[in-house]
C-alpha cells in the first residue's frame, strides 16, 4: 500500500462510524469497532486497535456467526513433476536456516503428511 493509500485510510478513519453491538451464540453482548471488529468500551471515542472514530448515536445490532475452525481452499500451479511432500518445488515452502545449512521448510509443518491435493 502506498503513502497516498495510507493517508486516505487515516483520513477516512477520522469520520465517526457507527459502533456495532454483537450478540454471541452464548447470548453475551459486546460493542465492537465497525472497521476492525475489536471490542470497544462505551467511553471510547476512538477504537484503541485501529484508531477509527466511533459514533454511539445509532448502534447497529448484529449476531455473531458460528465460531470455530473453518476450511479454506487455495489453488495454485505447481511444476508438472511436483509430488506431495517435495518441499523444494512447492510454492508454499520457504528456505530456513538450521545450524549451518539452508533447508526447505513447510509452513504447514506437515512435510511428511503433505495435505496438498493435486488436480
VMD Tcl script that builds the backbone (N, CA, C; Angstrom):
set m [mol new atoms 357]
animate dup $m
set s [atomselect $m all]
$s set {name element resname resid chain x y z} {
  {N N UNK 1 A 0.857 -1.165 0.000}
  {CA C UNK 1 A 0.000 0.000 0.000}
  {C C UNK 1 A 0.899 1.221 0.000}
  {N N UNK 2 A 0.611 2.192 -0.861}
  {CA C UNK 2 A 1.431 3.382 -0.978}
  {C C UNK 2 A 1.086 4.415 0.075}
  {N N UNK 3 A 1.913 5.443 0.105}
  {CA C UNK 3 A 1.721 6.523 1.073}
  {C C UNK 3 A 0.373 7.190 0.892}
  {N N UNK 4 A -0.045 7.376 -0.365}
  {CA C UNK 4 A -1.328 8.009 -0.651}
  {C C UNK 4 A -2.487 7.191 -0.078}
  {N N UNK 5 A -2.412 5.862 -0.188}
  {CA C UNK 5 A -3.454 4.991 0.368}
  {C C UNK 5 A -3.468 5.063 1.891}
  {N N UNK 6 A -2.284 5.123 2.521}
  {CA C UNK 6 A -2.196 5.240 3.982}
  {C C UNK 6 A -2.860 6.523 4.460}
  {N N UNK 7 A -2.573 7.627 3.781}
  {CA C UNK 7 A -3.158 8.923 4.142}
  {C C UNK 7 A -4.663 8.888 3.955}
  {N N UNK 8 A -5.116 8.294 2.849}
  {CA C UNK 8 A -6.557 8.187 2.579}
  {C C UNK 8 A -7.254 7.371 3.668}
  {N N UNK 9 A -6.638 6.238 4.048}
  {CA C UNK 9 A -7.209 5.377 5.086}
  {C C UNK 9 A -7.312 6.107 6.419}
  {N N UNK 10 A -6.264 6.835 6.795}
  {CA C UNK 10 A -6.278 7.584 8.052}
  {C C UNK 10 A -7.315 8.706 8.016}
  {N N UNK 11 A -7.488 9.340 6.870}
  {CA C UNK 11 A -8.484 10.404 6.733}
  {C C UNK 11 A -9.890 9.850 6.902}
  {N N UNK 12 A -10.166 8.704 6.287}
  {CA C UNK 12 A -11.486 8.075 6.389}
  {C C UNK 12 A -11.785 7.693 7.831}
  {N N UNK 13 A -10.787 7.222 8.572}
  {CA C UNK 13 A -10.994 6.814 9.963}
  {C C UNK 13 A -11.311 7.974 10.885}
  {N N UNK 14 A -11.100 9.221 10.433}
  {CA C UNK 14 A -11.428 10.385 11.255}
  {C C UNK 14 A -12.932 10.644 11.286}
  {N N UNK 15 A -13.669 10.109 10.303}
  {CA C UNK 15 A -15.122 10.258 10.279}
  {C C UNK 15 A -15.737 9.153 11.132}
  {N N UNK 16 A -16.576 9.543 12.064}
  {CA C UNK 16 A -17.153 8.585 13.015}
  {C C UNK 16 A -18.001 7.531 12.306}
  {N N UNK 17 A -17.788 6.292 12.686}
  {CA C UNK 17 A -18.554 5.159 12.163}
  {C C UNK 17 A -19.378 4.573 13.302}
  {N N UNK 18 A -20.556 4.070 12.964}
  {CA C UNK 18 A -21.470 3.548 13.981}
  {C C UNK 18 A -20.923 2.284 14.626}
  {N N UNK 19 A -20.927 2.270 15.936}
  {CA C UNK 19 A -20.487 1.114 16.716}
  {C C UNK 19 A -21.442 -0.045 16.461}
  {N N UNK 20 A -20.922 -1.258 16.548}
  {CA C UNK 20 A -21.718 -2.460 16.326}
  {C C UNK 20 A -21.910 -3.180 17.652}
  {N N UNK 21 A -23.144 -3.562 17.963}
  {CA C UNK 21 A -23.418 -4.396 19.129}
  {C C UNK 21 A -23.528 -5.828 18.630}
  {N N UNK 22 A -22.643 -6.686 19.097}
  {CA C UNK 22 A -22.605 -8.063 18.626}
  {C C UNK 22 A -23.125 -8.992 19.714}
  {N N UNK 23 A -24.059 -9.857 19.352}
  {CA C UNK 23 A -24.577 -10.876 20.261}
  {C C UNK 23 A -23.980 -12.211 19.855}
  {N N UNK 24 A -23.224 -12.806 20.771}
  {CA C UNK 24 A -22.614 -14.103 20.501}
  {C C UNK 24 A -23.659 -15.201 20.615}
  {N N UNK 25 A -23.311 -16.398 20.167}
  {CA C UNK 25 A -24.241 -17.529 20.244}
  {C C UNK 25 A -24.567 -17.883 21.687}
  {N N UNK 26 A -23.693 -17.519 22.624}
  {CA C UNK 26 A -23.938 -17.791 24.037}
  {C C UNK 26 A -24.907 -16.785 24.649}
  {N N UNK 27 A -25.234 -15.730 23.895}
  {CA C UNK 27 A -26.122 -14.698 24.407}
  {C C UNK 27 A -25.380 -13.485 24.945}
  {N N UNK 28 A -24.072 -13.583 25.115}
  {CA C UNK 28 A -23.272 -12.446 25.576}
  {C C UNK 28 A -23.257 -11.359 24.513}
  {N N UNK 29 A -23.323 -10.108 24.965}
  {CA C UNK 29 A -23.290 -8.971 24.053}
  {C C UNK 29 A -22.062 -8.125 24.337}
  {N N UNK 30 A -21.517 -7.534 23.288}
  {CA C UNK 30 A -20.418 -6.592 23.450}
  {C C UNK 30 A -20.447 -5.596 22.302}
  {N N UNK 31 A -19.798 -4.459 22.501}
  {CA C UNK 31 A -19.695 -3.443 21.465}
  {C C UNK 31 A -18.381 -3.624 20.734}
  {N N UNK 32 A -18.413 -3.393 19.411}
  {CA C UNK 32 A -17.218 -3.598 18.603}
  {C C UNK 32 A -17.036 -2.460 17.607}
  {N N UNK 33 A -15.791 -2.266 17.222}
  {CA C UNK 33 A -15.438 -1.299 16.195}
  {C C UNK 33 A -16.000 -1.803 14.862}
  {N N UNK 34 A -16.649 -0.947 14.070}
  {CA C UNK 34 A -17.193 -1.405 12.794}
  {C C UNK 34 A -16.122 -1.691 11.747}
  {N N UNK 35 A -14.919 -1.180 11.961}
  {CA C UNK 35 A -13.839 -1.364 10.995}
  {C C UNK 35 A -13.051 -2.637 11.240}
  {N N UNK 36 A -12.575 -2.827 12.485}
  {CA C UNK 36 A -11.704 -3.980 12.762}
  {C C UNK 36 A -12.382 -5.053 13.620}
  {N N UNK 37 A -13.592 -4.804 14.095}
  {CA C UNK 37 A -14.392 -5.753 14.896}
  {C C UNK 37 A -13.805 -6.057 16.271}
  {N N UNK 38 A -12.832 -5.255 16.739}
  {CA C UNK 38 A -12.302 -5.446 18.088}
  {C C UNK 38 A -13.285 -4.862 19.093}
  {N N UNK 39 A -13.349 -5.430 20.302}
  {CA C UNK 39 A -14.242 -4.883 21.327}
  {C C UNK 39 A -13.834 -3.459 21.718}
  {N N UNK 40 A -14.853 -2.630 21.983}
  {CA C UNK 40 A -14.623 -1.259 22.443}
  {C C UNK 40 A -15.490 -0.995 23.664}
  {N N UNK 41 A -15.074 -0.032 24.492}
  {CA C UNK 41 A -15.826 0.341 25.684}
  {C C UNK 41 A -16.698 1.551 25.357}
  {N N UNK 42 A -17.798 1.729 26.099}
  {CA C UNK 42 A -18.717 2.838 25.835}
  {C C UNK 42 A -18.044 4.197 25.948}
  {N N UNK 43 A -16.973 4.285 26.704}
  {CA C UNK 43 A -16.288 5.563 26.867}
  {C C UNK 43 A -15.313 5.865 25.728}
  {N N UNK 44 A -15.074 4.902 24.844}
  {CA C UNK 44 A -14.109 5.099 23.760}
  {C C UNK 44 A -14.670 6.005 22.672}
  {N N UNK 45 A -13.903 7.025 22.320}
  {CA C UNK 45 A -14.253 7.881 21.191}
  {C C UNK 45 A -13.581 7.379 19.926}
  {N N UNK 46 A -12.489 6.629 20.113}
  {CA C UNK 46 A -11.766 6.013 19.003}
  {C C UNK 46 A -11.475 4.570 19.368}
  {N N UNK 47 A -11.395 3.731 18.365}
  {CA C UNK 47 A -11.037 2.331 18.585}
  {C C UNK 47 A -9.583 2.268 19.017}
  {N N UNK 48 A -9.306 1.605 20.142}
  {CA C UNK 48 A -7.911 1.500 20.579}
  {C C UNK 48 A -7.063 0.642 19.642}
  {N N UNK 49 A -7.688 -0.171 18.812}
  {CA C UNK 49 A -6.939 -1.036 17.915}
  {C C UNK 49 A -6.563 -0.386 16.594}
  {N N UNK 50 A -7.539 0.262 15.936}
  {CA C UNK 50 A -7.280 0.797 14.590}
  {C C UNK 50 A -7.469 2.310 14.481}
  {N N UNK 51 A -7.795 2.985 15.570}
  {CA C UNK 51 A -7.996 4.447 15.663}
  {C C UNK 51 A -9.210 4.961 14.889}
  {N N UNK 52 A -10.136 4.076 14.522}
  {CA C UNK 52 A -11.370 4.510 13.862}
  {C C UNK 52 A -12.184 5.357 14.835}
  {N N UNK 53 A -12.636 6.534 14.405}
  {CA C UNK 53 A -13.523 7.363 15.221}
  {C C UNK 53 A -14.860 6.639 15.343}
  {N N UNK 54 A -15.445 6.655 16.544}
  {CA C UNK 54 A -16.663 5.887 16.808}
  {C C UNK 54 A -17.857 6.786 17.059}
  {N N UNK 55 A -19.023 6.378 16.575}
  {CA C UNK 55 A -20.280 7.065 16.826}
  {C C UNK 55 A -21.175 6.135 17.640}
  {N N UNK 56 A -21.732 6.675 18.730}
  {CA C UNK 56 A -22.595 5.887 19.609}
  {C C UNK 56 A -24.068 6.264 19.427}
  {N N UNK 57 A -24.398 7.057 18.389}
  {CA C UNK 57 A -25.775 7.533 18.186}
  {C C UNK 57 A -26.709 6.431 17.706}
  {N N UNK 58 A -26.313 5.703 16.691}
  {CA C UNK 58 A -27.139 4.637 16.107}
  {C C UNK 58 A -26.342 3.349 16.109}
  {N N UNK 59 A -26.462 2.582 17.157}
  {CA C UNK 59 A -25.692 1.353 17.294}
  {C C UNK 59 A -26.333 0.255 16.441}
  {N N UNK 60 A -25.524 -0.322 15.547}
  {CA C UNK 60 A -26.021 -1.421 14.720}
  {C C UNK 60 A -25.978 -2.710 15.529}
  {N N UNK 61 A -27.022 -3.514 15.440}
  {CA C UNK 61 A -27.103 -4.777 16.172}
  {C C UNK 61 A -26.936 -5.919 15.182}
  {N N UNK 62 A -25.969 -6.802 15.466}
  {CA C UNK 62 A -25.732 -7.978 14.618}
  {C C UNK 62 A -25.507 -9.196 15.493}
  {N N UNK 63 A -25.757 -10.361 14.935}
  {CA C UNK 63 A -25.488 -11.602 15.647}
  {C C UNK 63 A -24.186 -12.185 15.120}
  {N N UNK 64 A -23.371 -12.676 16.029}
  {CA C UNK 64 A -22.099 -13.285 15.638}
  {C C UNK 64 A -22.362 -14.590 14.915}
  {N N UNK 65 A -21.565 -14.863 13.928}
  {CA C UNK 65 A -21.685 -16.112 13.190}
  {C C UNK 65 A -21.089 -17.255 13.999}
  {N N UNK 66 A -21.134 -18.433 13.458}
  {CA C UNK 66 A -20.575 -19.585 14.162}
  {C C UNK 66 A -19.074 -19.417 14.383}
  {N N UNK 67 A -18.618 -19.904 15.517}
  {CA C UNK 67 A -17.197 -19.826 15.826}
  {C C UNK 67 A -16.568 -21.194 15.624}
  {N N UNK 68 A -15.278 -21.232 15.680}
  {CA C UNK 68 A -14.576 -22.492 15.494}
  {C C UNK 68 A -13.857 -22.506 14.162}
  {N N UNK 69 A -13.162 -23.581 13.904}
  {CA C UNK 69 A -12.363 -23.632 12.674}
  {C C UNK 69 A -13.226 -23.702 11.424}
  {N N UNK 70 A -12.705 -23.140 10.356}
  {CA C UNK 70 A -13.352 -23.182 9.054}
  {C C UNK 70 A -12.358 -23.788 8.075}
  {N N UNK 71 A -12.860 -24.311 7.003}
  {CA C UNK 71 A -11.995 -24.857 5.963}
  {C C UNK 71 A -11.786 -23.789 4.904}
  {N N UNK 72 A -10.540 -23.668 4.421}
  {CA C UNK 72 A -10.212 -22.745 3.352}
  {C C UNK 72 A -9.532 -23.517 2.230}
  {N N UNK 73 A -9.741 -23.086 1.015}
  {CA C UNK 73 A -9.128 -23.730 -0.133}
  {C C UNK 73 A -8.330 -22.695 -0.905}
  {N N UNK 74 A -7.129 -23.085 -1.281}
  {CA C UNK 74 A -6.247 -22.223 -2.044}
  {C C UNK 74 A -5.785 -23.006 -3.261}
  {N N UNK 75 A -5.938 -22.438 -4.449}
  {CA C UNK 75 A -5.498 -23.109 -5.672}
  {C C UNK 75 A -4.309 -22.372 -6.243}
  {N N UNK 76 A -3.300 -23.124 -6.676}
  {CA C UNK 76 A -2.131 -22.536 -7.313}
  {C C UNK 76 A -1.477 -23.592 -8.186}
  {N N UNK 77 A -0.654 -23.122 -9.114}
  {CA C UNK 77 A 0.028 -24.037 -10.025}
  {C C UNK 77 A 1.331 -24.520 -9.411}
  {N N UNK 78 A 1.660 -25.774 -9.703}
  {CA C UNK 78 A 2.936 -26.366 -9.285}
  {C C UNK 78 A 3.583 -26.971 -10.530}
  {N N UNK 79 A 4.901 -27.181 -10.505}
  {CA C UNK 79 A 5.569 -27.809 -11.662}
  {C C UNK 79 A 4.967 -29.181 -11.969}
  {N N UNK 80 A 5.043 -29.574 -13.218}
  {CA C UNK 80 A 4.473 -30.856 -13.657}
  {C C UNK 80 A 5.053 -32.056 -12.939}
  {N N UNK 81 A 6.312 -31.959 -12.503}
  {CA C UNK 81 A 6.925 -33.092 -11.815}
  {C C UNK 81 A 6.838 -32.980 -10.293}
  {N N UNK 82 A 5.960 -32.095 -9.804}
  {CA C UNK 82 A 5.785 -31.920 -8.358}
  {C C UNK 82 A 5.103 -33.146 -7.766}
  {N N UNK 83 A 5.568 -33.564 -6.603}
  {CA C UNK 83 A 4.938 -34.654 -5.860}
  {C C UNK 83 A 4.688 -34.166 -4.434}
  {N N UNK 84 A 3.624 -34.633 -3.830}
  {CA C UNK 84 A 3.317 -34.243 -2.449}
  {C C UNK 84 A 4.521 -34.529 -1.569}
  {N N UNK 85 A 4.863 -33.575 -0.714}
  {CA C UNK 85 A 5.984 -33.728 0.193}
  {C C UNK 85 A 7.302 -33.243 -0.387}
  {N N UNK 86 A 7.301 -32.840 -1.662}
  {CA C UNK 86 A 8.515 -32.333 -2.301}
  {C C UNK 86 A 8.596 -30.824 -2.056}
  {N N UNK 87 A 9.067 -30.451 -0.883}
  {CA C UNK 87 A 9.081 -29.042 -0.476}
  {C C UNK 87 A 9.972 -28.170 -1.355}
  {N N UNK 88 A 10.962 -28.762 -2.028}
  {CA C UNK 88 A 11.850 -27.977 -2.882}
  {C C UNK 88 A 11.091 -27.343 -4.041}
  {N N UNK 89 A 10.023 -27.974 -4.486}
  {CA C UNK 89 A 9.277 -27.462 -5.639}
  {C C UNK 89 A 7.933 -26.857 -5.250}
  {N N UNK 90 A 7.616 -26.857 -3.990}
  {CA C UNK 90 A 6.331 -26.331 -3.527}
  {C C UNK 90 A 6.408 -24.807 -3.396}
  {N N UNK 91 A 5.463 -24.072 -3.990}
  {CA C UNK 91 A 5.489 -22.612 -3.888}
  {C C UNK 91 A 5.176 -22.083 -2.483}
  {N N UNK 92 A 4.681 -22.943 -1.609}
  {CA C UNK 92 A 4.407 -22.506 -0.236}
  {C C UNK 92 A 5.638 -22.583 0.650}
  {N N UNK 93 A 6.609 -23.406 0.279}
  {CA C UNK 93 A 7.755 -23.620 1.156}
  {C C UNK 93 A 8.668 -22.401 1.173}
  {N N UNK 94 A 9.508 -22.343 2.167}
  {CA C UNK 94 A 10.464 -21.248 2.310}
  {C C UNK 94 A 11.793 -21.828 2.776}
  {N N UNK 95 A 12.848 -21.066 2.601}
  {CA C UNK 95 A 14.176 -21.532 2.992}
  {C C UNK 95 A 14.451 -21.068 4.414}
  {N N UNK 96 A 14.746 -22.022 5.279}
  {CA C UNK 96 A 15.060 -21.733 6.678}
  {C C UNK 96 A 16.494 -22.169 6.956}
  {N N UNK 97 A 17.100 -21.555 7.928}
  {CA C UNK 97 A 18.481 -21.890 8.281}
  {C C UNK 97 A 18.458 -22.764 9.528}
  {N N UNK 98 A 19.084 -23.929 9.448}
  {CA C UNK 98 A 19.264 -24.793 10.610}
  {C C UNK 98 A 20.750 -25.045 10.760}
  {N N UNK 99 A 21.271 -24.690 11.910}
  {CA C UNK 99 A 22.710 -24.784 12.168}
  {C C UNK 99 A 23.470 -24.018 11.090}
  {N N UNK 100 A 24.140 -24.704 10.197}
  {CA C UNK 100 A 24.943 -24.024 9.177}
  {C C UNK 100 A 24.410 -24.220 7.766}
  {N N UNK 101 A 23.292 -24.922 7.608}
  {CA C UNK 101 A 22.793 -25.169 6.256}
  {C C UNK 101 A 21.382 -24.633 6.078}
  {N N UNK 102 A 21.022 -24.402 4.824}
  {CA C UNK 102 A 19.679 -23.959 4.475}
  {C C UNK 102 A 18.835 -25.175 4.118}
  {N N UNK 103 A 17.590 -25.182 4.575}
  {CA C UNK 103 A 16.671 -26.273 4.257}
  {C C UNK 103 A 15.327 -25.693 3.850}
  {N N UNK 104 A 14.592 -26.434 3.027}
  {CA C UNK 104 A 13.245 -26.029 2.659}
  {C C UNK 104 A 12.307 -26.439 3.779}
  {N N UNK 105 A 11.487 -25.496 4.237}
  {CA C UNK 105 A 10.536 -25.779 5.311}
  {C C UNK 105 A 9.110 -25.610 4.811}
  {N N UNK 106 A 8.230 -26.416 5.338}
  {CA C UNK 106 A 6.799 -26.344 5.013}
  {C C UNK 106 A 6.115 -25.425 6.025}
  {N N UNK 107 A 5.424 -24.375 5.574}
  {CA C UNK 107 A 4.731 -23.506 6.520}
  {C C UNK 107 A 3.559 -24.211 7.209}
  {N N UNK 108 A 3.135 -25.339 6.667}
  {CA C UNK 108 A 2.046 -26.108 7.272}
  {C C UNK 108 A 2.579 -27.071 8.325}
  {N N UNK 109 A 3.909 -27.164 8.433}
  {CA C UNK 109 A 4.578 -28.069 9.373}
  {C C UNK 109 A 4.110 -29.510 9.201}
  {N N UNK 110 A 3.904 -29.920 7.962}
  {CA C UNK 110 A 3.423 -31.271 7.701}
  {C C UNK 110 A 4.190 -31.893 6.545}
  {N N UNK 111 A 5.489 -31.752 6.572}
  {CA C UNK 111 A 6.323 -32.243 5.472}
  {C C UNK 111 A 6.030 -33.705 5.149}
  {N N UNK 112 A 6.011 -34.563 6.140}
  {CA C UNK 112 A 5.797 -35.992 5.904}
  {C C UNK 112 A 4.353 -36.301 5.534}
  {N N UNK 113 A 3.413 -35.500 5.996}
  {CA C UNK 113 A 1.989 -35.700 5.731}
  {C C UNK 113 A 1.437 -34.562 4.912}
  {N N UNK 114 A 2.025 -34.263 3.798}
  {CA C UNK 114 A 1.630 -33.119 2.973}
  {C C UNK 114 A 0.131 -33.160 2.655}
  {N N UNK 115 A -0.640 -32.135 3.070}
  {CA C UNK 115 A -2.077 -32.151 2.859}
  {C C UNK 115 A -2.503 -31.621 1.479}
  {N N UNK 116 A -1.544 -31.216 0.645}
  {CA C UNK 116 A -1.900 -30.672 -0.657}
  {C C UNK 116 A -2.543 -31.749 -1.532}
  {N N UNK 117 A -3.563 -31.348 -2.266}
  {CA C UNK 117 A -4.237 -32.261 -3.183}
  {C C UNK 117 A -3.942 -31.797 -4.582}
  {N N UNK 118 A -3.474 -32.710 -5.427}
  {CA C UNK 118 A -3.160 -32.386 -6.814}
  {C C UNK 118 A -4.349 -32.696 -7.709}
  {N N UNK 119 A -4.629 -31.768 -8.616}
  {CA C UNK 119 A -5.754 -31.968 -9.529}
  {C C UNK 119 A -5.271 -32.362 -10.900}
}
mol reanalyze $m
mol bondsrecalc $m
mol representation Tube
mol addrep $m
